[in-house]
């Protein structure tokens, strides 16, 4: 039994997401206090919402629980930063927009990421998957799958779509890790998790400098890439602002690959620990969609998003006041015993896998179809060649409250 102060500290501690202590706290909250107030010295007080049904309800009430009034992720709660750092201008991204504003900006690229459109990318994505798997085969039967394979494959896909040169991929990977992994001392820009918030903000501002040059280029010389679509986008007949363009570039370049990397590595980790599952997937291709969806649920790469209450209201059994801040814990929802039978069992035959790993409602992930297609193609190419796989050392997770997954996944394998 965890004391309330232990629960609160666990929820905000990145290390608890790394060693899975967070799941004990979330289980207790789902059972005893599904919408609970978290008060600590480190952050602005907030409610944590842990049950699947309550999170779905909140997501379907965007006018009551909005994105634009407060920080949308826990690591970007900047209340304790020095004034100069706290007041630096930040780009506007889709995840911090609401209502008609959000709908208008989302429409700029919604058709680009629609299933019928991304199908045109399948042949090229398959080439990139084969290139990654060939490199895995050439590694001699042992590699760190996360660092050597899973990080690079989705990165190459989204960089090609956006229009980032291959020579800049390593830089974009570094920036992404500093933004999403800024709470982890091994990935943080400063190498010090205590300075995570400053480091995350600095990394975002550096990325904006990089993308600023790309915006200018695509306005002068439009190409057949997503960067050109965004840079020359209009809403209501007027060009969109530079802050919104840069925000679009940022979320596409970072969220567009990091979550898929985490989920793909999670899927291989599952196979490395379950040799019978590898045999089943190789023998029955119809199980592959279930493997993809279960790896998405299991990873829950986006662990939460924050919302701000716009009025006095209720959620679950809690009275929420106007101005209150709240955490929608997708990590918890995707282990909710009320929705998933044996939620801590990796089950590719899970019927109606109703996970919330892509969000829900108007803010559901715009790139979910691309991510699913990338993972499907990767497994279609790898499974026929992969004869065996096992852990070759200690695997580890990132220390991160927002976006996370495997940090290191050493494996030993045989390939045909």
N, C-alpha and C positions, 0 to 999 in steps of 0.2 A: 504494500500500500504506500503510495507516494503522498507526501504532504503537499498542500496547495502551493507553498513557496517552491518546492521541488518541481512541481508541475510547471510553474511559470518559468523557472530558470531553464528547464529542459526544452521548452517550446522555443526559446530564443537562442539557445546555445548551438552553434553550428557543429560542434563536436558530437552532440547527441544524435545528429542526423548521419554522422559518419559511422558511429558504432551501433546504430539502430536502437539506442535507448529511447529515442523519440517514440517508437511504436508502443512501448509500455505506457507512456504518458497519454498518447492518443487513445489507446484502448480504454484507459480509465475515464478519460473525458467523454468518449462516446457513450459509455455506460452510465456515468454518474452526473456529468455536467456538460451536455453536448454543445451548449453555447456558454462559454466561460470567460470571465474577465481576467485578463493577464496584466498584472501590475508589477513592474520591476524598475530598478534605477536606470537601466540602460536604454529603455525605449519609452515613447509615448504610450500610455495605457491603451490596450485594445482588447476586443473580444476575439476569441478563436472559435470558429464554427467547424465542428468535426464530423457531423453526420451527413451522409450522402443526400438525404431528402432536404435538409436545411440548406445545404449549399446550392442544390438545384433551385430551391425557392428563391434564395438571394440572387442567383444569376438571372432569374426570370423577372426580377424587380429592379431593373437598372435605374429607374427614376428614384427609387428609395435608397438604393445602395450604389453610389456612383464612384467613378474612377478619378475624376478630375480635381477633387478638392483636397486630397491628401496624398502622401506617397503611396504608390501602388505595390511596393515590395518592402519587406521588413528591413533589408540591408540599406535601403535608401531613405531611412528615417534620419534626417540630417540635423536633428535638434541640438546635438552637442558639438557640431563642427565649428571651427573658427568662422567669424562672420564673412571673411573674404571668400572662403571656400563654399560656405552655405549659400551665398548670394550669386555664385556663378550661374549664368543662364544655361538652361538645359534644353535640349530639343524636345519638341512635342511628338509623342509616339501614340500609336493606336490604342495602346493599353491605358493611356491616361486621358482618353477622350470619352465623351458621353453623347447620347441622343443623336440628333440629326447631324451634328458635327462628326461623330464617330461613323455614322452610316455613310456620309458623303466621302470621307477619306478612305473608308474600307472599299467602297465601290471602285476606287481608282485601280485596284489590282485584283478585285474579287474574281473577275472573269479569267485573269491570267492564271490563277491557282485553281480554277474549276477543273473537275476530273476530265472533261472532254478536251480541255486545252493542254493539260500537263501530259496527256497520253502521247502528244507529239514529241515529248522529251524522252520517252521510254528507251528508245534505241541508244541514245547518247548516255543515259544514266546506266544502262546495262554495260556499255563499254567501260565506264568509270568503275563499276562494280568489279568487272573482270580484271581491270588493272590492279585494283586493291587486293583481290584474291590471288592474282599471280604473284604479287609482292609477298603475300603471306606464304605462298608455296615456296618461293625462293629463299625464305628466311631460314630454311633448314629444319623445320619441325618445332620451333620454339620462338615465341615472341611475346611482347606485351601487347595484347590484342587492342586494348583501349588506346594506347599511345601510337602504335604502329599502323593500325588498320581503322578502327572505329572513328577516331578523330578526323582522319583525312578524307575518307570517302564522302560523307555528307558535306564536308567543307568544300570539296571540289565541285560537287553538284550545285550548291547554292552560289558559289563564287562565279561559276559559268553563267548561271541564270541572271545574276545581278550584273555581271560584266566586269568583275575584278580580275586583273591579270594573274595568271598562275604564279608568277614570280612574287606576288604579294600575299599568297595564301598563308605562308608561315607568319607573317605580320598579323593578318586578320585572326588567325588562331590564337596568337599571343594576346591580342586585345580582348577577344571573347573570353578567354580564360581569366583575364584580370577583372573583367566586368562580372561574369557569373561566378567565378571562383574566388572572388576577392576576400571572402571570409576564411579561406583556407590558406594557412601560412605557406604552403608549398606553391600556391598559385597566385597569391596576392602580389600586387605590384611592388609593395614595400618589403615583402617577405615577413610581414608582421601583421597577424590577424587583428591586432588592436587598432591598426590604422586602416581597417578594411574600407570604411565608408569614404574616407578621403581618397584612398587608392582607386576605388570604383569610380568615383566622380572624375578623378584625373584621367582615368582610362577612357571614359566616355568623351571627355573634352578632346583628348588626342585623336580619337576616332573621328570626331567631327571635323578636325582639321584635314584628315585624310579624305573624307567624303566631300568636303567643301570643294576640293580641286576636281573631283569627279563630277559634281553637279555642274560646275562651270564648263567642263568639257562636253557633257551630254547636252547642255543647252546650245552650245555652238555646233556640235557635231553629233546629232542623234544617231544611235545605232539600234540594232535589233536585240536589245537587252532590256531587262527590267529597270535598270538605272535610268535609261532614257524615258521609259514610260512614266516614271515617277517625277523626274526632273522637269518634264514638259507637261505634267498633269494640270488640269484646270478643274475648278469647282465653281459652278454658277457663271461660267464664262470668264473667270478670272484665274490667273496663274496661282498655284498654291505657294505659300510662303516658304522661305529658306529653312525656318525652324522645323516645319512639317516635313519638308523633303529630307533633311538630315535625319530626322527621327525615323522616317520610313526606311532609309538606308540602314540605319543602325539596327533596327529590330529585324530586318530581313537578313542582314549579314551575320547577326549573332544568334538569335533564336532560330534562324533558318537552318542551322546545322547542329548546334550544341545539343539540343534535345534529342535529335535523331541519333547522334553519336552515343549519348548516354543509354538510349533504349536499345540500340543494336548491340552494344557491349553487354547490357543486361541479359539479352537473349542468348548470347554465347556463354555467359557465366552460368546460366541455367542449364545449358547442355553439358558444360564441363562438370557440373555436379550431378548430372542425371544421364548416364550413358544410355539407359534404356529409352530416354526421350529422343536422343539423337537417332537411334535405330528406328523408332516409330515414325519420326518425321521423314527419314530417308525412304521408308517403305510406303508411306501414305501421304501424298502431296496435298490431300484435302485438309490435312491438319495445319498446313502452313499459315492460313489466315488466323487461326486460333493462336498459334505461336506468336505472331506479330502483335495481336491485340493483348495477349497475356503479358508479353514483355513490356508493352506500353503501360498496362495497369501496374505491373510489378515495379517498374522503374519510377513511375510518377515523376518524371524528370522535372516538371514544373511543380514544385512542392506546395506553393500557395500563390495567391494574389490577394492584395489588400483592397478594401472598399471603405468608403465614407458614408455614413447615414445622413440623408438629407432632411429627415423628419423624425419625430418621436414615433416609434413603431415597435412591433414584436417580431422576433424570429425564434422559432422553436419555443422554448419556455422562458426566454429572456426578454426583458424590457430594454430596448435600445433607444438611446437618446439622440436627438439631432446633433450632428457633429462627432458622434462616436466613430472610432476607427475599428475595423474588423479584418480578421484574417480568415479567408476561405481555404481550409486545409485540404487540398486535393489528395495529398498523401494519406490523410486519414479517411477521406471518403472512399478511396479505392481499396481500403481494408475493412470497410464497414460490414460487420457481421449480419446486418439486416438486409443487405443486398447481395453479398457474395458468400456462398457456402464455402467453408474452410478457406477464408481469405488469405491465410499465410501459407497456402499450398499453391505451387506453380502448376496450373492446370490448363493445358492447351485445348482441352475439350470443354472448357467452361461454357455453358449455354448462356446466350444473351449477356455478353460481357459488357455491362453498362458502366464502364469506368468513366471518370471525369478528367482523365489526364490531358485532354485537349480543351478543357473548359466546357462551358455549356451556355446556351442562350446567345444573345447578340455578340458576345465577346469570344465565342468559340474560335479556336485557332484557325486562322485563314489558310495556313499551310498544311493542315492535317492530311489532306489527300496526297500531297507531294511526299510528306514524311512516310505515310503508309506504303506508297508506291516504291520509294527508295528501299525500305526494309524488305518488302516482298521480293524485289528484284535481287537484292543482295543474297537473301536466303535461297532463292531459286538457283543462283549461280554457285553458292558455296556448298550447299548440302550434297549435291551429287559428287563433289570432289573430296568432301571431308569424311574420312574413315573413322577417326576417333579424335577426341579432345578431352583433356583433363587439366586441372589447375597445376601449374608448375611452381607455385610459390604462394605467398599470401596476397590475395586480392584485397583492394581497399576502395572505400567510397570517398567522395569529396566531403569536406566539412563545409556545408552550405545550407542555409535555411531556405533559399529561393530556388535556384536551379542546380541540380546535382545528379550524380550517378557514379559509375565506376571511375576511380582516378587511376588505378593500376590494375591490370588483369593479365598476369603472367600465365600463359598456357603452353602446354605441350600437345602436339597433334600429329596425325599422319594424314596425308592427302594423296589422292589418286592423280 
